[in-house]
Amino acid sequence: MEGISRVVVGYSGGVEKNPTYRSIKDSTESVLIEFDPSVVSFDRILEEWSAIARPFFPQTSTTQYRSAVFYRTEEQKESALRKLNELRGTKEGRNGDVYADIEPVSAFYRA
């Protein structure tokens, strides 16, 4: 996608340090996306996220594969909340069945 300069696979969203695939601890498999907001908006990235992540299924008991959006600013948080509300209005989210956490960015560990 034009405007994205780097995508890094890793782990985020947890408190315990240094998660790995074999010992993910309390983290979530994540991607760190660096982008130029003058070229691509956070809202546009959320559009792609919602098409790929498809957060319409209940989360498992672990945090490893949960759907989540991590935000840096209040504006990004509001955009993510709007996107979830929009998804609730779709056929798949018709009963409010949208399962995604919206959280501030925390430590990110490369995979």
KOLVEXMAR-751139 format. One record per atom (N, C-alpha, C): residue number from 1; residue in three letters; atom name; x, y, z. Coordinates in pm, whole numbers, plus 32768, in hexadecimal, padded with zeros to 4 digits. Last residue first. Example, Ala and Ser with C-alpha at 12.3 -4.5 7.8 and 13.67 -1.06 7.14 Angstrom:
atom seq: 2&type: Ser&atom: N&px: 8505&py: 7F1F&pz: 82C4
atom seq: 2&type: Ser&atom: CA&px: 8557&py: 7F96&pz: 82CA
atom seq: 2&type: Ser&atom: C&px: 850A&py: 8003&pz: 8313
atom seq: 1&type: Ala&atom: N&px: 8527&py: 7DC7&pz: 830C
atom seq: 1&type: Ala&atom: CA&px: 84CE&py: 7E3E&pz: 830C
atom seq: 1&type: Ala&atom: C&px: 8528&py: 7EB6&pz: 830C
This chain:
atom seq: 111&type: Ala&atom: N&px: 83AC&py: 7BDF&pz: 863A
atom seq: 111&type: Ala&atom: CA&px: 83A5&py: 7B4C&pz: 8638
atom seq: 111&type: Ala&atom: C&px: 842B&py: 7B13&pz: 860D
atom seq: 110&type: Arg&atom: N&px: 83E9&py: 7CF3&pz: 8714
atom seq: 110&type: Arg&atom: CA&px: 83F2&py: 7CB4&pz: 8690
atom seq: 110&type: Arg&atom: C&px: 83EA&py: 7C1C&pz: 869D
atom seq: 109&type: Tyr&atom: N&px: 830A&py: 7D84&pz: 87F0
atom seq: 109&type: Tyr&atom: CA&px: 837D&py: 7D2B&pz: 87E6
atom seq: 109&type: Tyr&atom: C&px: 837B&py: 7CE7&pz: 875E
atom seq: 108&type: Phe&atom: N&px: 829F&py: 7EAE&pz: 8880
atom seq: 108&type: Phe&atom: CA&px: 8297&py: 7E54&pz: 880C
atom seq: 108&type: Phe&atom: C&px: 8318&py: 7E06&pz: 8803
atom seq: 107&type: Ala&atom: N&px: 81E5&py: 7F39&pz: 898B
atom seq: 107&type: Ala&atom: CA&px: 8263&py: 7F07&pz: 8957
atom seq: 107&type: Ala&atom: C&px: 824C&py: 7EA6&pz: 88E4
atom seq: 106&type: Ser&atom: N&px: 80B3&py: 7FCD&pz: 890D
atom seq: 106&type: Ser&atom: CA&px: 810C&py: 7FA5&pz: 897B
atom seq: 106&type: Ser&atom: C&px: 818F&py: 7F73&pz: 893C
atom seq: 105&type: Val&atom: N&px: 7FB9&py: 80B0&pz: 88B0
atom seq: 105&type: Val&atom: CA&px: 8032&py: 8066&pz: 888B
atom seq: 105&type: Val&atom: C&px: 8082&py: 8048&pz: 8908
atom seq: 104&type: Pro&atom: N&px: 7E76&py: 8083&pz: 8948
atom seq: 104&type: Pro&atom: CA&px: 7EEA&py: 80D5&pz: 8927
atom seq: 104&type: Pro&atom: C&px: 7F61&py: 807C&pz: 8904
atom seq: 103&type: Glu&atom: N&px: 7D74&py: 7FC0&pz: 88A1
atom seq: 103&type: Glu&atom: CA&px: 7DCF&py: 7FDA&pz: 8911
atom seq: 103&type: Glu&atom: C&px: 7E3E&py: 8039&pz: 88E8
atom seq: 102&type: Ile&atom: N&px: 7C5E&py: 7F11&pz: 8864
atom seq: 102&type: Ile&atom: CA&px: 7C9B&py: 7F90&pz: 883E
atom seq: 102&type: Ile&atom: C&px: 7CF0&py: 7FBA&pz: 88B5
atom seq: 101&type: Asp&atom: N&px: 7C0E&py: 7DCA&pz: 87F7
atom seq: 101&type: Asp&atom: CA&px: 7C36&py: 7E23&pz: 8863
atom seq: 101&type: Asp&atom: C&px: 7C76&py: 7E9F&pz: 8827
atom seq: 100&type: Ala&atom: N&px: 7AF6&py: 7D34&pz: 8763
atom seq: 100&type: Ala&atom: CA&px: 7B7A&py: 7D6F&pz: 8753
atom seq: 100&type: Ala&atom: C&px: 7B94&py: 7DCC&pz: 87C9
atom seq: 99&type: Tyr&atom: N&px: 79F4&py: 7CAB&pz: 86DC
atom seq: 99&type: Tyr&atom: CA&px: 7A4D&py: 7C8C&pz: 874B
atom seq: 99&type: Tyr&atom: C&px: 7AD9&py: 7CC2&pz: 872E
atom seq: 98&type: Val&atom: N&px: 78AB&py: 7CD9&pz: 86A3
atom seq: 98&type: Val&atom: CA&px: 792E&py: 7D05&pz: 8676
atom seq: 98&type: Val&atom: C&px: 798A&py: 7CF8&pz: 86EE
atom seq: 97&type: Asp&atom: N&px: 777F&py: 7CB4&pz: 869C
atom seq: 97&type: Asp&atom: CA&px: 77E7&py: 7C4F&pz: 86A8
atom seq: 97&type: Asp&atom: C&px: 7869&py: 7C7B&pz: 8667
atom seq: 96&type: Gly&atom: N&px: 769D&py: 7D3E&pz: 868B
atom seq: 96&type: Gly&atom: CA&px: 7704&py: 7D7A&pz: 86DF
atom seq: 96&type: Gly&atom: C&px: 777B&py: 7D1D&pz: 86F0
atom seq: 95&type: Asn&atom: N&px: 7612&py: 7CB1&pz: 85D4
atom seq: 95&type: Asn&atom: CA&px: 75E6&py: 7CA8&pz: 8660
atom seq: 95&type: Asn&atom: C&px: 764A&py: 7CE7&pz: 86C0
atom seq: 94&type: Arg&atom: N&px: 769C&py: 7CE5&pz: 84E1
atom seq: 94&type: Arg&atom: CA&px: 7611&py: 7D11&pz: 84F6
atom seq: 94&type: Arg&atom: C&px: 75E0&py: 7D0C&pz: 8585
atom seq: 93&type: Gly&atom: N&px: 778D&py: 7CBA&pz: 846C
atom seq: 93&type: Gly&atom: CA&px: 778C&py: 7CF1&pz: 84F4
atom seq: 93&type: Gly&atom: C&px: 7702&py: 7D1A&pz: 8522
atom seq: 92&type: Glu&atom: N&px: 774D&py: 7C60&pz: 836F
atom seq: 92&type: Glu&atom: CA&px: 7795&py: 7C06&pz: 83C9
atom seq: 92&type: Glu&atom: C&px: 7793&py: 7C37&pz: 845A
atom seq: 91&type: Lys&atom: N&px: 76CB&py: 7D43&pz: 8304
atom seq: 91&type: Lys&atom: CA&px: 7684&py: 7CC3&pz: 830E
atom seq: 91&type: Lys&atom: C&px: 76C9&py: 7C67&pz: 8373
atom seq: 90&type: Thr&atom: N&px: 7723&py: 7E67&pz: 83CE
atom seq: 90&type: Thr&atom: CA&px: 772A&py: 7E10&pz: 8358
atom seq: 90&type: Thr&atom: C&px: 76DC&py: 7D8F&pz: 836F
atom seq: 89&type: Gly&atom: N&px: 7731&py: 7EFA&pz: 84B2
atom seq: 89&type: Gly&atom: CA&px: 76C0&py: 7F13&pz: 845A
atom seq: 89&type: Gly&atom: C&px: 76C0&py: 7EBD&pz: 83DC
atom seq: 88&type: Arg&atom: N&px: 7820&py: 7EBE&pz: 8521
atom seq: 88&type: Arg&atom: CA&px: 77A8&py: 7E8B&pz: 8564
atom seq: 88&type: Arg&atom: C&px: 772C&py: 7E9D&pz: 850E
atom seq: 87&type: Leu&atom: N&px: 78CA&py: 7F55&pz: 8485
atom seq: 87&type: Leu&atom: CA&px: 78C5&py: 7EC5&pz: 846E
atom seq: 87&type: Leu&atom: C&px: 784B&py: 7E86&pz: 84B1
atom seq: 86&type: Glu&atom: N&px: 78A0&py: 8050&pz: 84FD
atom seq: 86&type: Glu&atom: CA&px: 787A&py: 803B&pz: 8471
atom seq: 86&type: Glu&atom: C&px: 786D&py: 7FA6&pz: 8453
atom seq: 85&type: Asn&atom: N&px: 7914&py: 801F&pz: 85F5
atom seq: 85&type: Asn&atom: CA&px: 7885&py: 803D&pz: 85EC
atom seq: 85&type: Asn&atom: C&px: 7851&py: 802A&pz: 855F
atom seq: 84&type: Leu&atom: N&px: 7A1E&py: 7FFD&pz: 85A0
atom seq: 84&type: Leu&atom: CA&px: 79D6&py: 7F8E&pz: 85E1
atom seq: 84&type: Leu&atom: C&px: 7940&py: 7FA6&pz: 85DC
atom seq: 83&type: Lys&atom: N&px: 7A50&py: 8100&pz: 853A
atom seq: 83&type: Lys&atom: CA&px: 7A56&py: 808C&pz: 84E1
atom seq: 83&type: Lys&atom: C&px: 7A0C&py: 8016&pz: 851F
atom seq: 82&type: Arg&atom: N&px: 7A3D&py: 8199&pz: 8624
atom seq: 82&type: Arg&atom: CA&px: 79DE&py: 81AF&pz: 85B7
atom seq: 82&type: Arg&atom: C&px: 79DA&py: 8137&pz: 8559
atom seq: 81&type: Leu&atom: N&px: 7B1D&py: 8134&pz: 86AA
atom seq: 81&type: Leu&atom: CA&px: 7A98&py: 8121&pz: 86E4
atom seq: 81&type: Leu&atom: C&px: 7A2B&py: 8135&pz: 867A
atom seq: 80&type: Ala&atom: N&px: 7BE7&py: 8191&pz: 85FE
atom seq: 80&type: Ala&atom: CA&px: 7BD5&py: 8100&pz: 8614
atom seq: 80&type: Ala&atom: C&px: 7B4B&py: 80E3&pz: 864D
atom seq: 79&type: Ser&atom: N&px: 7BC8&py: 82A6&pz: 8619
atom seq: 79&type: Ser&atom: CA&px: 7BB8&py: 8267&pz: 8596
atom seq: 79&type: Ser&atom: C&px: 7B9E&py: 81D2&pz: 85A5
atom seq: 78&type: Glu&atom: N&px: 7C06&py: 82C3&pz: 8729
atom seq: 78&type: Glu&atom: CA&px: 7B7F&py: 82E4&pz: 86F9
atom seq: 78&type: Glu&atom: C&px: 7B65&py: 82A6&pz: 8670
atom seq: 77&type: Lys&atom: N&px: 7D17&py: 827C&pz: 871D
atom seq: 77&type: Lys&atom: CA&px: 7CB9&py: 8230&pz: 8770
atom seq: 77&type: Lys&atom: C&px: 7C2A&py: 8247&pz: 8740
atom seq: 76&type: Gln&atom: N&px: 7D7C&py: 8347&pz: 867C
atom seq: 76&type: Gln&atom: CA&px: 7D7F&py: 82BC&pz: 864C
atom seq: 76&type: Gln&atom: C&px: 7D1F&py: 8265&pz: 869C
atom seq: 75&type: Glu&atom: N&px: 7D50&py: 841C&pz: 872C
atom seq: 75&type: Glu&atom: CA&px: 7D0F&py: 841D&pz: 86A9
atom seq: 75&type: Glu&atom: C&px: 7D0D&py: 838F&pz: 866E
atom seq: 74&type: Glu&atom: N&px: 7DFA&py: 83DD&pz: 87FB
atom seq: 74&type: Glu&atom: CA&px: 7D69&py: 83D8&pz: 8814
atom seq: 74&type: Glu&atom: C&px: 7D1C&py: 83D8&pz: 8790
atom seq: 73&type: Thr&atom: N&px: 7F07&py: 830E&pz: 8780
atom seq: 73&type: Thr&atom: CA&px: 7EC9&py: 838F&pz: 87A0
atom seq: 73&type: Thr&atom: C&px: 7E34&py: 837B&pz: 87BD
atom seq: 72&type: Arg&atom: N&px: 7F53&py: 8208&pz: 8757
atom seq: 72&type: Arg&atom: CA&px: 7FB5&py: 8263&pz: 8792
atom seq: 72&type: Arg&atom: C&px: 7F74&py: 82E7&pz: 87C1
atom seq: 71&type: Tyr&atom: N&px: 7EB8&py: 80C0&pz: 877F
atom seq: 71&type: Tyr&atom: CA&px: 7EBA&py: 814A&pz: 8751
atom seq: 71&type: Tyr&atom: C&px: 7F24&py: 819C&pz: 879A
atom seq: 70&type: Phe&atom: N&px: 7E78&py: 7F83&pz: 8706
atom seq: 70&type: Phe&atom: CA&px: 7EC6&py: 7FD0&pz: 8767
atom seq: 70&type: Phe&atom: C&px: 7ED7&py: 805D&pz: 872F
atom seq: 69&type: Val&atom: N&px: 7D78&py: 7EA5&pz: 86EF
atom seq: 69&type: Val&atom: CA&px: 7DB2&py: 7F1B&pz: 86AF
atom seq: 69&type: Val&atom: C&px: 7DF9&py: 7F68&pz: 871D
atom seq: 68&type: Ala&atom: N&px: 7D46&py: 7D43&pz: 86D6
atom seq: 68&type: Ala&atom: CA&px: 7D61&py: 7DBC&pz: 8724
atom seq: 68&type: Ala&atom: C&px: 7D95&py: 7E2A&pz: 86C9
atom seq: 67&type: Ser&atom: N&px: 7CDA&py: 7BFE&pz: 8700
atom seq: 67&type: Ser&atom: CA&px: 7CDA&py: 7C73&pz: 86A9
atom seq: 67&type: Ser&atom: C&px: 7CEC&py: 7CEE&pz: 8700
atom seq: 66&type: Arg&atom: N&px: 7DAE&py: 7AF8&pz: 8783
atom seq: 66&type: Arg&atom: CA&px: 7D3D&py: 7B55&pz: 878C
atom seq: 66&type: Arg&atom: C&px: 7D48&py: 7BC3&pz: 8723
atom seq: 65&type: Tyr&atom: N&px: 7E6C&py: 7A2F&pz: 8798
atom seq: 65&type: Tyr&atom: CA&px: 7E2E&py: 7A49&pz: 8716
atom seq: 65&type: Tyr&atom: C&px: 7DB8&py: 7AAA&pz: 871C
atom seq: 64&type: Gln&atom: N&px: 7ECF&py: 7A3A&pz: 88A7
atom seq: 64&type: Gln&atom: CA&px: 7F28&py: 7A2D&pz: 8835
atom seq: 64&type: Gln&atom: C&px: 7EE8&py: 7A58&pz: 87B2
atom seq: 63&type: Thr&atom: N&px: 7E3B&py: 7A35&pz: 898A
atom seq: 63&type: Thr&atom: CA&px: 7E47&py: 7AB6&pz: 8948
atom seq: 63&type: Thr&atom: C&px: 7E95&py: 7AAD&pz: 88C5
atom seq: 62&type: Thr&atom: N&px: 7D4C&py: 792A&pz: 89BC
atom seq: 62&type: Thr&atom: CA&px: 7DD3&py: 7963&pz: 89BD
atom seq: 62&type: Thr&atom: C&px: 7DD4&py: 79E8&pz: 8974
atom seq: 61&type: Ser&atom: N&px: 7C4B&py: 78DB&pz: 8997
atom seq: 61&type: Ser&atom: CA&px: 7C73&py: 78F9&pz: 8A21
atom seq: 61&type: Ser&atom: C&px: 7D01&py: 7932&pz: 8A29
atom seq: 60&type: Thr&atom: N&px: 7BE6&py: 7988&pz: 886C
atom seq: 60&type: Thr&atom: CA&px: 7C04&py: 7911&pz: 88BA
atom seq: 60&type: Thr&atom: C&px: 7C2E&py: 793B&pz: 8946
atom seq: 59&type: Gln&atom: N&px: 7ADB&py: 7A63&pz: 8816
atom seq: 59&type: Gln&atom: CA&px: 7B68&py: 7A47&pz: 882F
atom seq: 59&type: Gln&atom: C&px: 7B77&py: 79C8&pz: 8881
atom seq: 58&type: Pro&atom: N&px: 79DD&py: 7A35&pz: 871F
atom seq: 58&type: Pro&atom: CA&px: 7A08&py: 7A46&pz: 87AB
atom seq: 58&type: Pro&atom: C&px: 7A9A&py: 7A1E&pz: 87BB
atom seq: 57&type: Phe&atom: N&px: 79F3&py: 7ADC&pz: 85E6
atom seq: 57&type: Phe&atom: CA&px: 79ED&py: 7A5E&pz: 8630
atom seq: 57&type: Phe&atom: C&px: 7A1E&py: 7A73&pz: 86BE
atom seq: 56&type: Phe&atom: N&px: 7A21&py: 7BB3&pz: 8549
atom seq: 56&type: Phe&atom: CA&px: 7996&py: 7B8F&pz: 8562
atom seq: 56&type: Phe&atom: C&px: 7987&py: 7B0F&pz: 85B2
atom seq: 55&type: Pro&atom: N&px: 7AFE&py: 7C50&pz: 84CD
atom seq: 55&type: Pro&atom: CA&px: 7AEA&py: 7C3C&pz: 855E
atom seq: 55&type: Pro&atom: C&px: 7A5B&py: 7C1A&pz: 8587
atom seq: 54&type: Arg&atom: N&px: 7BB6&py: 7C3D&pz: 83DC
atom seq: 54&type: Arg&atom: CA&px: 7B2D&py: 7C0A&pz: 83EA
atom seq: 54&type: Arg&atom: C&px: 7B0A&py: 7BEA&pz: 847B
atom seq: 53&type: Ala&atom: N&px: 7CB3&py: 7C7C&pz: 837B
atom seq: 53&type: Ala&atom: CA&px: 7CA6&py: 7C42&pz: 8402
atom seq: 53&type: Ala&atom: C&px: 7C1D&py: 7C04&pz: 841A
atom seq: 52&type: Ile&atom: N&px: 7C7E&py: 7CE6&pz: 8277
atom seq: 52&type: Ile&atom: CA&px: 7CD8&py: 7C73&pz: 828B
atom seq: 52&type: Ile&atom: C&px: 7CBF&py: 7C2E&pz: 8310
atom seq: 51&type: Ala&atom: N&px: 7BCD&py: 7DB6&pz: 8292
atom seq: 51&type: Ala&atom: CA&px: 7BB7&py: 7D56&pz: 8226
atom seq: 51&type: Ala&atom: C&px: 7C0A&py: 7CD7&pz: 823B
atom seq: 50&type: Ser&atom: N&px: 7C3B&py: 7E46&pz: 8363
atom seq: 50&type: Ser&atom: CA&px: 7BB8&py: 7E06&pz: 8377
atom seq: 50&type: Ser&atom: C&px: 7B9A&py: 7DA1&pz: 830B
atom seq: 49&type: Trp&atom: N&px: 7D2C&py: 7EA0&pz: 82EC
atom seq: 49&type: Trp&atom: CA&px: 7D2E&py: 7E48&pz: 8362
atom seq: 49&type: Trp&atom: C&px: 7CA9&py: 7DFE&pz: 8370
atom seq: 48&type: Glu&atom: N&px: 7CCB&py: 7F4C&pz: 8226
atom seq: 48&type: Glu&atom: CA&px: 7D14&py: 7ED2&pz: 8200
atom seq: 48&type: Glu&atom: C&px: 7D15&py: 7E6E&pz: 8273
atom seq: 47&type: Glu&atom: N&px: 7C5C&py: 800F&pz: 82CE
atom seq: 47&type: Glu&atom: CA&px: 7C0A&py: 7FCC&pz: 8268
atom seq: 47&type: Glu&atom: C&px: 7C4A&py: 7F48&pz: 8240
atom seq: 46&type: Leu&atom: N&px: 7D3B&py: 8064&pz: 835D
atom seq: 46&type: Leu&atom: CA&px: 7CD1&py: 801A&pz: 83A3
atom seq: 46&type: Leu&atom: C&px: 7C74&py: 7FD2&pz: 8342
atom seq: 45&type: Ile&atom: N&px: 7DB8&py: 80F0&pz: 8290
atom seq: 45&type: Ile&atom: CA&px: 7DFA&py: 8078&pz: 82C5
atom seq: 45&type: Ile&atom: C&px: 7D94&py: 8023&pz: 8312
atom seq: 44&type: Arg&atom: N&px: 7D02&py: 81C1&pz: 827D
atom seq: 44&type: Arg&atom: CA&px: 7D16&py: 8169&pz: 8209
atom seq: 44&type: Arg&atom: C&px: 7D58&py: 80E6&pz: 8235
atom seq: 43&type: Asp&atom: N&px: 7D26&py: 8239&pz: 8379
atom seq: 43&type: Asp&atom: CA&px: 7CA4&py: 8201&pz: 8353
atom seq: 43&type: Asp&atom: C&px: 7CB0&py: 81A1&pz: 82DE
atom seq: 42&type: Phe&atom: N&px: 7E26&py: 829A&pz: 8360
atom seq: 42&type: Phe&atom: CA&px: 7E0F&py: 822E&pz: 83C0
atom seq: 42&type: Phe&atom: C&px: 7D89&py: 81EA&pz: 83A1
atom seq: 41&type: Ser&atom: N&px: 7E72&py: 82DF&pz: 8206
atom seq: 41&type: Ser&atom: CA&px: 7E38&py: 8300&pz: 8289
atom seq: 41&type: Ser&atom: C&px: 7E2E&py: 8283&pz: 82E1
atom seq: 40&type: Val&atom: N&px: 7F8F&py: 8324&pz: 8149
atom seq: 40&type: Val&atom: CA&px: 7F27&py: 82C3&pz: 8168
atom seq: 40&type: Val&atom: C&px: 7EF4&py: 82DF&pz: 81F6
atom seq: 39&type: Val&atom: N&px: 801D&py: 8419&pz: 8133
atom seq: 39&type: Val&atom: CA&px: 8005&py: 83C6&pz: 80BD
atom seq: 39&type: Val&atom: C&px: 7F92&py: 8365&pz: 80D4
atom seq: 38&type: Ser&atom: N&px: 803E&py: 848B&pz: 8224
atom seq: 38&type: Ser&atom: CA&px: 801D&py: 84E8&pz: 81B6
atom seq: 38&type: Ser&atom: C&px: 7FFF&py: 849C&pz: 8135
atom seq: 37&type: Pro&atom: N&px: 808A&py: 83BE&pz: 82CB
atom seq: 37&type: Pro&atom: CA&px: 7FFD&py: 83E7&pz: 82CE
atom seq: 37&type: Pro&atom: C&px: 7FD9&py: 844F&pz: 8263
atom seq: 36&type: Asp&atom: N&px: 8148&py: 82BA&pz: 8279
atom seq: 36&type: Asp&atom: CA&px: 814B&py: 834B&pz: 8267
atom seq: 36&type: Asp&atom: C&px: 80BA&py: 837B&pz: 8261
atom seq: 35&type: Phe&atom: N&px: 818B&py: 81AF&pz: 8363
atom seq: 35&type: Phe&atom: CA&px: 814B&py: 81EA&pz: 82ED
atom seq: 35&type: Phe&atom: C&px: 8157&py: 8281&pz: 82EF
atom seq: 34&type: Glu&atom: N&px: 81CD&py: 8075&pz: 83E1
atom seq: 34&type: Glu&atom: CA&px: 81FD&py: 80FE&pz: 83DA
atom seq: 34&type: Glu&atom: C&px: 81C8&py: 8139&pz: 8358
atom seq: 33&type: Ile&atom: N&px: 813D&py: 7F86&pz: 84A3
atom seq: 33&type: Ile&atom: CA&px: 8133&py: 7FC6&pz: 8420
atom seq: 33&type: Ile&atom: C&px: 8164&py: 8056&pz: 842C
atom seq: 32&type: Leu&atom: N&px: 816E&py: 7E56&pz: 852F
atom seq: 32&type: Leu&atom: CA&px: 818C&py: 7EE3&pz: 8542
atom seq: 32&type: Leu&atom: C&px: 818D&py: 7F21&pz: 84B7
atom seq: 31&type: Val&atom: N&px: 808F&py: 7D54&pz: 857A
atom seq: 31&type: Val&atom: CA&px: 80E6&py: 7D93&pz: 8517
atom seq: 31&type: Val&atom: C&px: 80F4&py: 7E25&pz: 853B
atom seq: 30&type: Ser&atom: N&px: 8080&py: 7C3E&pz: 8663
atom seq: 30&type: Ser&atom: CA&px: 805F&py: 7CC4&pz: 8633
atom seq: 30&type: Ser&atom: C&px: 80B7&py: 7CEA&pz: 85BC
atom seq: 29&type: Glu&atom: N&px: 8007&py: 7B60&pz: 874F
atom seq: 29&type: Glu&atom: CA&px: 8050&py: 7B6B&pz: 86D1
atom seq: 29&type: Glu&atom: C&px: 8020&py: 7BEA&pz: 868C
atom seq: 28&type: Thr&atom: N&px: 800D&py: 7BD7&pz: 889B
atom seq: 28&type: Thr&atom: CA&px: 7FBE&py: 7BB8&pz: 8825
atom seq: 28&type: Thr&atom: C&px: 8018&py: 7BBF&pz: 87AA
atom seq: 27&type: Ser&atom: N&px: 8073&py: 7B61&pz: 89E7
atom seq: 27&type: Ser&atom: CA&px: 8073&py: 7BB9&pz: 8971
atom seq: 27&type: Ser&atom: C&px: 801C&py: 7B84&pz: 8901
atom seq: 26&type: Asp&atom: N&px: 80AE&py: 7AD3&pz: 8AC7
atom seq: 26&type: Asp&atom: CA&px: 802B&py: 7B14&pz: 8AC1
atom seq: 26&type: Asp&atom: C&px: 801D&py: 7B71&pz: 8A49
atom seq: 25&type: Lys&atom: N&px: 816B&py: 79D6&pz: 8A33
atom seq: 25&type: Lys&atom: CA&px: 8146&py: 7A12&pz: 8AB3
atom seq: 25&type: Lys&atom: C&px: 80BC&py: 7A52&pz: 8AA6
atom seq: 24&type: Ile&atom: N&px: 81DE&py: 794F&pz: 8968
atom seq: 24&type: Ile&atom: CA&px: 81A1&py: 79D0&pz: 8946
atom seq: 24&type: Ile&atom: C&px: 8175&py: 7A1E&pz: 89C3
atom seq: 23&type: Ser&atom: N&px: 82B8&py: 788C&pz: 8926
atom seq: 23&type: Ser&atom: CA&px: 8294&py: 78BE&pz: 89AB
atom seq: 23&type: Ser&atom: C&px: 8259&py: 794A&pz: 899D
atom seq: 22&type: Arg&atom: N&px: 82D5&py: 785D&pz: 881D
atom seq: 22&type: Arg&atom: CA&px: 82CA&py: 77E9&pz: 8876
atom seq: 22&type: Arg&atom: C&px: 82A3&py: 7810&pz: 8904
atom seq: 21&type: Tyr&atom: N&px: 82E9&py: 7962&pz: 87BF
atom seq: 21&type: Tyr&atom: CA&px: 827D&py: 790C&pz: 8790
atom seq: 21&type: Tyr&atom: C&px: 8269&py: 7895&pz: 87ED
atom seq: 20&type: Thr&atom: N&px: 8327&py: 7A39&pz: 88DD
atom seq: 20&type: Thr&atom: CA&px: 8352&py: 79F4&pz: 8863
atom seq: 20&type: Thr&atom: C&px: 82DD&py: 799D&pz: 8835
atom seq: 19&type: Pro&atom: N&px: 8349&py: 7B65&pz: 89A0
atom seq: 19&type: Pro&atom: CA&px: 82FC&py: 7AF1&pz: 8971
atom seq: 19&type: Pro&atom: C&px: 833C&py: 7AB8&pz: 88F2
atom seq: 18&type: Asn&atom: N&px: 83D0&py: 7C2A&pz: 8A55
atom seq: 18&type: Asn&atom: CA&px: 8414&py: 7BCE&pz: 89FA
atom seq: 18&type: Asn&atom: C&px: 83C2&py: 7B53&pz: 89D2
atom seq: 17&type: Lys&atom: N&px: 830A&py: 7C59&pz: 8B81
atom seq: 17&type: Lys&atom: CA&px: 836F&py: 7C7F&pz: 8B1F
atom seq: 17&type: Lys&atom: C&px: 839F&py: 7C09&pz: 8ACD
atom seq: 16&type: Glu&atom: N&px: 81AD&py: 7C81&pz: 8BC0
atom seq: 16&type: Glu&atom: CA&px: 8227&py: 7C32&pz: 8BD2
atom seq: 16&type: Glu&atom: C&px: 8288&py: 7C4F&pz: 8B5F
atom seq: 15&type: Val&atom: N&px: 80DA&py: 7D0D&pz: 8B58
atom seq: 15&type: Val&atom: CA&px: 8129&py: 7D4C&pz: 8BC1
atom seq: 15&type: Val&atom: C&px: 81B0&py: 7D05&pz: 8BD1
atom seq: 14&type: Gly&atom: N&px: 806D&py: 7D37&pz: 89FE
atom seq: 14&type: Gly&atom: CA&px: 8080&py: 7CF1&pz: 8A7C
atom seq: 14&type: Gly&atom: C&px: 80D3&py: 7D40&pz: 8ADF
atom seq: 13&type: Gly&atom: N&px: 8065&py: 7DB3&pz: 8909
atom seq: 13&type: Gly&atom: CA&px: 7FEB&py: 7DAC&pz: 8957
atom seq: 13&type: Gly&atom: C&px: 7FF7&py: 7D65&pz: 89DC
atom seq: 12&type: Ser&atom: N&px: 8121&py: 7CEF&pz: 8818
atom seq: 12&type: Ser&atom: CA&px: 8103&py: 7D69&pz: 8862
atom seq: 12&type: Ser&atom: C&px: 8088&py: 7D4F&pz: 88BA
atom seq: 11&type: Tyr&atom: N&px: 8209&py: 7C69&pz: 8730
atom seq: 11&type: Tyr&atom: CA&px: 81AD&py: 7C54&pz: 879F
atom seq: 11&type: Tyr&atom: C&px: 819A&py: 7CD7&pz: 87EA
atom seq: 10&type: Gly&atom: N&px: 8230&py: 7C64&pz: 85CB
atom seq: 10&type: Gly&atom: CA&px: 8261&py: 7C52&pz: 8653
atom seq: 10&type: Gly&atom: C&px: 81F1&py: 7C3C&pz: 86B7
atom seq: 9&type: Val&atom: N&px: 829B&py: 7CE4&pz: 8495
atom seq: 9&type: Val&atom: CA&px: 824D&py: 7C7F&pz: 84DD
atom seq: 9&type: Val&atom: C&px: 8289&py: 7C6E&pz: 8568
atom seq: 8&type: Val&atom: N&px: 828A&py: 7E1E&pz: 8402
atom seq: 8&type: Val&atom: CA&px: 82DC&py: 7DC3&pz: 8450
atom seq: 8&type: Val&atom: C&px: 8281&py: 7D64&pz: 849D
atom seq: 7&type: Val&atom: N&px: 8299&py: 7EE9&pz: 82EE
atom seq: 7&type: Val&atom: CA&px: 823F&py: 7E93&pz: 833B
atom seq: 7&type: Val&atom: C&px: 8297&py: 7E2B&pz: 837E
atom seq: 6&type: Arg&atom: N&px: 82CB&py: 8032&pz: 826D
atom seq: 6&type: Arg&atom: CA&px: 8302&py: 7FB8&pz: 82AB
atom seq: 6&type: Arg&atom: C&px: 8295&py: 7F6F&pz: 82F6
atom seq: 5&type: Ser&atom: N&px: 8246&py: 80F8&pz: 81E5
atom seq: 5&type: Ser&atom: CA&px: 82D6&py: 80EB&pz: 81D0
atom seq: 5&type: Ser&atom: C&px: 8310&py: 806B&pz: 820B
atom seq: 4&type: Ile&atom: N&px: 812C&py: 8145&pz: 8135
atom seq: 4&type: Ile&atom: CA&px: 8160&py: 80F0&pz: 81A0
atom seq: 4&type: Ile&atom: C&px: 81F3&py: 80D6&pz: 8184
atom seq: 3&type: Gly&atom: N&px: 80F3&py: 81CF&pz: 8052
atom seq: 3&type: Gly&atom: CA&px: 80F9&py: 821A&pz: 80CF
atom seq: 3&type: Gly&atom: C&px: 8128&py: 81C9&pz: 8145
atom seq: 2&type: Glu&atom: N&px: 803E&py: 80D5&pz: 7FA8
atom seq: 2&type: Glu&atom: CA&px: 808D&py: 814F&pz: 7F9F
atom seq: 2&type: Glu&atom: C&px: 8083&py: 819C&pz: 8023
atom seq: 1&type: Met&atom: N&px: 8056&py: 7F8B&pz: 8000
atom seq: 1&type: Met&atom: CA&px: 8000&py: 8000&pz: 8000
atom seq: 1&type: Met&atom: C&px: 805A&py: 807B&pz: 8000
